[in-house]
Amino acid sequence: MPARMIYRRFAGQPCRTAAFSTAIKAPGKRTFFGKAEEDQRLQKTEEHPKPVAVLKLWKPPEYRVSFHPSAYAGAKRVSEEDPSCGLEGGSLGSDYPSIGAKQVQNHYSVTCSRRLSSTKNTLLDLERSKFLSAQANLPHSTTPDLAEEDGEAADVESYDTKEDPRAFQTQRPEYEALSYNRRKRPPPLSAEEGSSILQNVSVLKSSLKPDTITECFFRLSGLPAEQQESLFSNSKFAILCHCAVESIPLFDTSELLTCLKAFVHLAVPPTHPMLKVYESECCRRAWDIGLNRILLVADLWRCLGCSVPRYLEIALSYVHLHWQELSLAQLVQLLYIIGEGRRAPEDLMKKLDTLVLKHLSSLSPEEVGAVCLGFFKSSHGLSKHTMQKIGDKVSAQMAEMSNYALVNVLKMYRYTHVDHPEFLKQLSMVVPARIPTMGTQGVMHVALACSALHYRSEGIMNAVASSMPSRAAYCRSKDIAKFLWSFGCLNYEPPNSEEFYACLEEQMRTKMREYRRFPEHFLTSLLALVFARRFPKDLIDYALSPKFIRLISDNKFDLKKDLLTLDGSVGIECPGYAGNRLEAHLKQETTEMLWDYAQKDLCTKPEVMEALSHLEDMLGGPQYIKQHMILPHTRSVDLEIHLDPERKPLPFHSEATAVKFELKESGVSLTDDLMSRLLKGRSVKPCPANGSEREDETRIQKRPAPQEQSPSTLDHFAFSDGVPLTGAILNALTKSQTSSESPDPHPKQQHPGDTKLAVQVSNRNHYSYGSKHLLGLHNLKRRQLRQIGYTVVELPFWEWFPLLRRSRSEKLSYLHHKIFNSVP
């Protein structure tokens, strides 16, 4: 019997433990540069009836070593935790994957050892790192099926987070030296040529020179995308990466840039350990490569999708010293880089603001949008003067601006709250027709900007509402919250309100798992619905449940105020509601917190203090008026007054202290004769005795009662400046300064015929821009005050604020008219 020799070689490293248990067969055939791998097995053919031992080198893709079980389970758990994640790169889709990637890196990391003997271990780690990073970054979108069903809708919703913000770079040729155009691909490379390059790498290894390494990366970046994927599991490519790390100090700047450009086309994952070494080298060289290359390197890191805060900090330090040398293109590119990095020093941004103003007339509309976006993303605002100039420029060119640039300008107006009437006018003319061509997120930013600016444009809001039923399925939880908040805040009900709210409420229910990750969006959505008098009881029940309250306890936002507003509104407007409610201690704690804030801010506003002081004087003392929050959940202060059926003020404020009046600059001398005359209710005539004293007394005169004044007015005496001389004042005047007797009578019990007034001192922020239309929260408050039996009396800012500069008598006359004429 002929002898048979079978030569086998196992995949992976020579394992000393459990070698067979960790090897798994890869499903299907794997390809290496387009060629199917052949199984390592005994070949038999008809031409060769005798068994032939075929010796072949091992090719790694056929078998692969399984990963650490706990790491794999962690990555799998992350990807399955929430199927709705990943709707938008960054805000919703990045949380869980980033955690998974972090867990993975704790198990597998590649150290940049100086010994080539570590290459074999590094190869396995590189492969694992690549696979796990790919698993952690798998998109989980709920919209692909919708996109396939409706091609036109999918085209509108398409958005490239990397390319769309770079559209301004096509505006002028100067950007070619400052940025990298990913559309300019290197010469194409065939699979055979790629295999040959890698074979040479495996042979040369440590003898590879920097220029050779650079050339290899550059040529390999020309491989088709589908064939590049297999590179990261190839041991020869791992050797090339290792050599690149070892030789990086020998690279000149051009070679370093060439490698980074090749990495962009090779789609090297941001988690690849080689990139950390390249980032450190870029940081080391930043001060020596000049401004153009500093910006180009930053742009390449952005193309790679890498966060490089250390490099950006060094780059901005360099720019800070040379900011006056920035050209127009360098300025705009720098602001783009700053925006993508999300940070910049405040003093540098102020200097860049002056440069923006200097170059503004030469900026194209797309560049203006890029400038605004850079400031917005870095959480810095442009100055009011610069925003006014931008508004002038954009108002004249709005029709020529792209949707993306226009939305970016709106973001900055939303951030700075600068008032520009012409810009808003043009916005209401141009935007409604564009709504159908905008993506959902763009439309959301338009609606949110209108809400933030309190700009109630029916044309814009109607266009947004009419497009919502067809695009609701594309909304993230954040989008739903912002759409609802925009309409609720502006207190605007569109013509298709039933359809508008129904489709968004339906999406709220389908995205409950997403809302559990972002509970602030859930509460925002519910509050907006409450503003619009809509109370989805099942959603409210969940929001007020102990489970949800525990969920928000560790949230970065303080959501207790929102819970109190929701709970208080339900208690007043939903008498039949039988679901969860807030616990008493939580309501008390939040109410005290709101009142502490109100005492420090709202109660100290000049218009409020002036109204309170004059009303106390007019009514007879602090026992007739109480400054407090009648409805704490509405987060604002009221001045409460009670009147009896005869429109006579009732003392009800039992906590009011004794009134202490101090007469200033009145010239009145308090003599026994003067007090006797005052108590008799007669006018005082001049008396020759004590001449100067008596002359001062003549300043007291009798004032006839106005025709509209009711019998509730206690006395009709006044000083020459118009202060009413009430019984309380007379009582205070006749008391000794050392008297501890309180002039405040005992509060009377309220009767059914009594009227409770809630005096509101309003300001511009309670109303829509340029109108007398109340915003959502303030409309809700007045609605609920009336529902619990109060008569709302408003001191509108367009009436009360001008009076603050007028005489005391005019203020008192106005307040008297407002208070006593409010009762039917």
C-alpha positions, 0 to 999 in steps of 0.5 A, a space after each residue: 500500500 503506497 504511503 500517504 503523507 498529509 501536511 497540515 498547517 493550522 491557522 493563527 499562532 501556534 496555540 499552546 492551549 485549546 487550539 482546536 476549540 478556538 478555530 472556527 470555519 469562516 462561512 463561505 469562501 473568502 477572497 483575497 484581492 479577488 481570488 478565491 482561496 483554495 481549501 488546504 486538503 488532499 487533491 485527487 484527480 482522474 489524471 492522477 489516481 494516486 493520492 498526491 500530497 499538496 503542500 500549500 502555504 497557509 492563507 489566513 482568511 480561511 480560518 480565523 481565531 475567535 475573540 475573547 468571549 467577554 469582549 465579543 459578548 460586550 460588543 454584541 450586547 451594545 449592538 443589540 441594546 437599542 435597534 433604533 440607535 444610529 439614526 444620525 452619526 454623532 448625537 443618537 447613534 454614537 453613544 452605545 457604539 463608543 462604549 463598545 469600542 472602549 470595552 474592546 480596546 481594554 481587551 485588545 490593544 496594539 503597542 508600538 514595540 520597537 522589536 520586530 519580533 512582536 509583529 506576529 502578536 501585533 498582526 492578530 491584535 490588528 485583525 481583532 481590533 479591525 473586526 470589533 471596531 467594525 462591529 461597534 460602528 455598524 449603523 442601525 437605522 430604521 429608515 432604509 426600508 422607507 428610503 427604498 420605498 420612496 426614492 424621492 423622499 430618500 434623496 431629500 433625506 440623504 445627508 453626508 455629515 462629512 461632505 455636506 459641511 465641506 461644500 464651501 471648499 469648492 468656492 475658490 481655488 485657494 482651498 486646494 492647499 488647505 483641504 483634501 478633496 476625497 473625490 480625487 482618487 489615486 490611480 486604480 490598482 488591480 488585485 494582482 498588483 496589490 498582491 505583489 506589493 504586499 508580497 514585497 513588503 513581507 520580504 523586505 520587512 524592516 529594510 523598508 525605507 520611508 519613501 517605499 512605505 509611502 509609495 506602498 500606502 499610496 498605491 494600495 489606496 487605489 484598490 477598489 473599495 470592496 477589495 480594501 476591506 480584506 487588507 486589514 485582516 491581511 498579515 502582510 498589510 499589518 507588517 506594512 503598518 508596523 514598519 510605518 510606525 517604526 519609521 515615522 520619525 524618518 518621514 519628511 512632511 510630504 511623506 507624512 501627508 501622503 500617508 494620511 491621504 492614503 489612509 483616507 482612501 483606504 478608510 482606515 478606521 479611527 480606532 486603528 492604533 497606528 493612527 495614534 502614532 501619526 497623531 503624536 507625530 503631527 503634534 510634534 511637527 505642528 509648529 514647523 509646517 506652516 499655517 497651510 499645512 496645519 490646516 491641511 493636516 487638520 482637514 485630513 484628520 477630519 476626513 479620517 473621522 478622528 477626534 484629535 483634540 491635542 493636535 487642534 489645541 496646538 494648531 490653535 495656539 499657533 493660529 493665535 499668534 498669527 491670526 492677523 495673517 489669515 487670508 479669507 480662505 484660511 479664515 473660513 477653513 479654520 472656522 470649519 476645523 474649529 466647528 468640527 473640533 467643537 472647541 476654541 478659546 474665547 479670546 481667539 474667537 473674538 479676534 476671528 469675529 473681527 476678521 469675519 467682519 473685515 472679509 464679509 463683503 467678499 464671502 460667498 453665501 456658502 462661506 457665510 454659512 460655513 462661518 456661522 456653522 463654525 461659530 455655532 458648533 464651537 458654542 461661540 456667538 458672533 457679535 451683534 454688529 457682525 450678525 447685523 451685517 450678515 443679516 444684511 448680506 443674506 437678506 439680499 442673497 437668500 434666494 441664491 443660498 443653498 438650503 444647507 447654508 441658510 440653515 447654518 445662518 439660522 442656527 447662529 441667529 438662534 444662538 445669538 437672538 439678534 433681531 433683524 427684521 429684514 432677514 426675518 421678512 425675507 425668511 418668511 418669503 423664501 423658506 415655505 417653498 423650500 420646505 419640501 426640498 429640505 431634509 427632516 433635520 433641516 426643517 427641524 432647524 428652521 422650525 426651532 429657529 423660528 421658535 427660539 426667535 419667537 418669530 410666528 410666521 404662519 407661512 413657514 409653520 404651515 409649510 412645516 406642518 403640511 410636510 410632517 405626515 410624509 416625513 414623520 417616520 424619518 424623525 429621531 426622538 430629538 426631531 419629534 421633540 423640537 417639532 412639537 416644541 416649536 409649535 407649542 412654544 409659538 402657541 400656533 395651531 396649523 390648519 392640519 393640526 389633527 394630522 400633524 399631532 397624530 403622526 408625531 404622537 404615533 412616532 413617540 410611541 414607536 420610539 419609546 426605547 430611544 426616549 429612554 436613552 434621551 428622556 429630556 426629549 420625551 419630556 419636551 415632547 409632552 410639555 409641548 403637547 400640553 401647551 397645545 391642550 393635548 394630553 396623551 394619558 398613556 405617555 403622561 402616565 409613563 412620564 410620571 411613573 417612579 420608573 421614569 423618575 429614577 431614569 432621569 435622576 442621573 440625567 445631565 439636565 435637571 428635569 424636575 421642573 419639567 415634571 412639575 409643569 407636566 404634573 401641575 397641568 394634568 392636575 388642573 386640566 385633566 380631572 379624569 386622569 387616574 394615572 401616576 402623579 408626582 410624590 408630594 416631597 418631590 413637588 415641594 422640593 421643586 417648588 422651593 427651588 423655583 421660588 428661590 430662583 424667582 426671589 433672586 431674579 423675577 421678583 427683583 425686576 424693576 417693572 415688578 418691584 415698581 408695580 408691587 410698591 404702587 399697588 401696596 400704596 394704592 390698596 392700603 398696605 402689603 396685607 392687601 396684596 401678595 407676591 408669590 407663584 400662584 401656580 408654581 409649575 408655570 415658573 413665574 410670579 404673580 401679584 394676587 389681590 382679593 376684592 369683595 363684591 363691592 370691589 373693595 380690597 380685602 386683607 388676606 396676606 396674613 404673612 405681611 409685616 407691619 407697614 412702615 412708611 417713610 415720607 421723603 421730600 414731602 415737606 410735611 411736619 407732623 404736628 398735633 395740629 396737622 394730625 387733627 386737621 387730617 383726621 377731620 378730613 378738611 383742607 389745610 389753610 395757611 396760618 400766620 403762626 409758625 409760618 414756615 411750618 404752616 406753609 409746608 402744611 398747605 402742600 396737603 390738599 384735597 383731591 376730588 375723586 375720579 369719576 371711575 373711582 368706586 366707593 372702595 377708595 377709603 380716602 380722597 386725600 393726596 399729597 401734591 405728588 398724587 399719593 392717596 392718603 388712605 386710612 392705613 397711612 393715617 394710622 401709621 402717621 398717628 403711631 409712635 415710632 416705637 409702637 409695636 402695634 400692627 396696622 394690619 387688620 385680621 385677614 377676612 375669610 373669603 366669600 363666594 362673591 369675592 374676586 381673586 385677581 392674578 396681576 401679570 407684569 408681562 415683558 417682550 419675552 412673553 409674546 411672539 416677535 412683533 405681535 401681541 400673541 402670547 407664547 405657549 407657556 404664558 398662554 397655558 398659565 393664564 388658561 389654567 389661572 382662569 380655570 381655577 377661578 382667578 381673573 387675570 389682570 395684565 400690565 402689558 409691557 407696551 403700556 406699563 414700561 413707558 409709564 415707569 418713566 412717568 410721574 407717580 400719579 400717572 402710574 397710580 391712575 393707570 393701576 387703579 383703572 386696571 385693577 378696579 375696572 377688571 371686575 365686571 
